């Protein structure tokens, strides 16, 4: 898989973890998605600065949700938005990426 695909997978894994009572979605996010989101935003910015900005704002909202310990359902909604913005940025970077998440 590509770094872009790995990043989307990491966001999806975070979303899955947020849906499980015994999982730690914050750990999954920082282990599997956080750094890749920076790279994805940087790559997308060369073509579409708006999409890159949307992605970085969505990432910050996730970080804030974890920091503020928002309710699970609210965090899941914020993670879904992150997945959507990451998918848009990924398509800009690599049009062959098919971002889907069954979480």
N, C-alpha and C positions, 0 to 999 in steps of 0.2 A: 504494500500500500504506500501511498504518498504521504508526506508530512501533512498535507492538507486533509487527506482522508483520515489520517491518524488523529488529527485535532477534532474533526467532526465526531469520530468514534469516541473520543474522550469526553466530549460534551454529552453525547448520548449516554455513555456509561454513568456520567454524573446525574443525568436525569433519571436513569434507572435506579441509582443508589438513593436518590431523594424519595423515590416511591417505596422503598423498603424500610421497614421500621428498624431493622438491625444493621443497616449500612451507614457509612459515614460519607455523605456526598461531598462535604468540604474537602476531605482528604483525597477523594477521587478527582475532584476538580483540579486541585493543585498538583496532583501527581500525573494526571493524564491529559489535561486540557490547557491549563493556564499559560504556560510558556508558548505552546503552539498557537494560541490565540493572538499573542503579540506578533509572531511571525506572519500569521495569516493576514492580520490587519496591515502590516507593513507591505506585504506583497500586493494586497488589494489596492492599497493607496496609490500605487503607481498608475493604476487605470481609473479608479473610482474612489476619490477621497471621501465622498459622502458615505458610501458603504463601509469604508474602513472606520470612519468616525462612529457610525451606528454600531458597529461591532464592538469598538472599545467602550462605548457607553453601556452597551448590554453587559459586557464583561464586568464593568465597575458595579453595575446593579447587582450582579450575582455576588461579587465580593462583599458588597454592603449587606445583602440578605444574610450571608453567613455571619458576618460580624455582628449584625443586629439580632441574630437568631430569630428571624421571622418565622411565622407558622409554616409548616410543611407545605400546605397547598399554595400559599403565596410564593414560596421559594420555587416550587415546581412550575408555576406560571412564569416566573422570571427566567428560569432555565429553558423553558420552551421558547421564549422570545430570543434568548441567546442562541439556541440551536437554529432558529430561523435566520437570524442575522449572520451567523457563522456560515450557514448554507448559502446565503446570497453572496457573501465574500468569497467562499470557496468556488462558486460557479464563475465568478469574475476571474479568479486566478487560474482555474482549470475547468473549462466548460464540460469536460467529460465526467466530472464529479456528480454523482447522484446521491445527494444527502437525504437519508431517511433514517428515522429512529422509531423503533417499536416500543418505546417506553411510555 
